[in-house]
Amino acid sequence: MLNRRQIGAVSVLTIDRPQRRNALGSDIMRALNDALDNLEFADEVASIVLCAAPPAFCSGSDLKELATMDIAAMCRHEDETARVVRRIGYLEKPVVAAVEGFALGGGVGLAVGCDLIVTHPECRWHMPEVPNGWLPPWALGSLSARVGPVAARRLVWGSEPIDGAEAHRIGLADYLVAKENVEAEAIAIATRLAALPRVAAAATKRFFAPIINGGAEASDALANRIFAENCRDAAAKATLQRFGMRVS
Amino acid sequence: MLELERTGAVAVLSIDRPDRRNAMDDRLIGRMMEMLRELNSDPGVRAIVLNGAAPGFCAGSDLKFIGRLPLDATRRFEADTGIVARSLGLADKPVVAAVEGFAIGGGFILAVSCDLVVTSAVARWHLPEVPIGWLTPWGLQALIARVGPVRAKALCFGIAPFDGVEARRLRIADHVVPAGEVLAEALRRAQALAQLPTQAAIAGKQFFAPAIMAYAEVRDSLANRLFAENCRHPTAMATLTRYGLAGDAPTE
């Protein structure tokens, strides 16, 4: 489900749930939270790569799991997911996301929660939440920190999916390589980061954390509330029912 | 351990661990998180009072509990306590702290994490963490939001305890009443809040949340790290060893 392997001082985490298109189910998030607990104190780990088994990086929320929840339970699930992703920002070891195939919805959120992002020109980047009828319930702060609030708002409207080349151009991704090289490049970048003096690399992350994540928790809390309100609206209800969810 | 009582639209949560002076351990914190979540999603609840059963509000982290944990586990426990405290500020329902007796260390911070703080004139307020060896590992943003960064820093040095009258002067508490009348006063305040139009009351809390809570999580993560560094030094180690090994230790 979440595999871990060690390459030198780099720990490579692989989301491996291809049958659910690597969606962010509660089980994956718990596994990621445990992994972060562990990586924090693992002396043999200096940097981390977050990648996913084919076909793609991550399809966002696990709609099959959400279908078993009511709106309150859904909000609570998204709140937990948001907290785990924010933890990546507080971990004092650099985390590189290797984004292949597609990053959808919460998959974009997970990627922007990491420090560096590698993608490829044909990769599909899209936030389908607003077209579905609701505001994405988290990650909008870290998205804004990457691309600025105006571009973040455009991406959140989700009426224009973009490819990896465009994601790279607007600063959503940091590195653009051929599809077959994404994971290797992420590992190469993480290896270079692992060679930095650890104290100084950690100090860099610590210094920027308030600037990048300072408002993240309060912003996620607000987005979660707005998300809940949106879910009670007609457009969202229609979508949720289509996904097989209980809505009242 | 944590008692719930309902009076109309007001829910009163009372920390009830008198043998540990209402200090916090992992079970109390887990229960508090669960109950706050339930109360927040219960449309019948419109305001919450956070209270401590006798002898006082809360004596902070239970040193007898954390003194027996490895440092990694202590850090996780303190991080979880921080999540509970921040959830008070991020939740929709207004929370009134009822501080009778004492608010020490994490108990002090838990109180200032609430929206309104009612204290008894003779309650003992103190942040003793730095004197016993470490920085308070969570919740300092709530203190900064109340009293400003300069005074918050001075309070963190924990040089001397003070009473409820002084706590109000320092803007740590909002209302002072004679000893024995705190819970009744907190209930009155909570009932007044519960009578506000729900949506407008929520809007009031939501509007100020970014101003009050900004940086809270990232500062907790830094404080937790500094706490861990502090815990490796002799003063802190002596404190933890003393309480961890003692059978009937005080809890400050």
Boltz contact constraints between the chains, C-beta under 6 A:
constraints:
  - contact:
      token1: [A, 41]
      token2: [B, 72]
      max_distance: 6.0
  - contact:
      token1: [A, 72]
      token2: [B, 41]
      max_distance: 6.0
  - contact:
      token1: [A, 90]
      token2: [B, 221]
      max_distance: 6.0
  - contact:
      token1: [A, 209]
      token2: [B, 218]
      max_distance: 6.0
  - contact:
      token1: [A, 210]
      token2: [B, 215]
      max_distance: 6.0
  - contact:
      token1: [A, 210]
      token2: [B, 218]
      max_distance: 6.0
  - contact:
      token1: [A, 213]
      token2: [B, 218]
      max_distance: 6.0
  - contact:
      token1: [A, 214]
      token2: [B, 214]
      max_distance: 6.0
  - contact:
      token1: [A, 214]
      token2: [B, 215]
      max_distance: 6.0
  - contact:
      token1: [A, 214]
      token2: [B, 218]
      max_distance: 6.0
  - contact:
      token1: [A, 215]
      token2: [B, 214]
      max_distance: 6.0
  - contact:
      token1: [A, 217]
      token2: [B, 217]
      max_distance: 6.0
  - contact:
      token1: [A, 218]
      token2: [B, 209]
      max_distance: 6.0
  - contact:
      token1: [A, 218]
      token2: [B, 210]
      max_distance: 6.0
  - contact:
      token1: [A, 218]
      token2: [B, 213]
      max_distance: 6.0
  - contact:
      token1: [A, 218]
      token2: [B, 214]
      max_distance: 6.0
  - contact:
      token1: [A, 221]
      token2: [B, 90]
      max_distance: 6.0
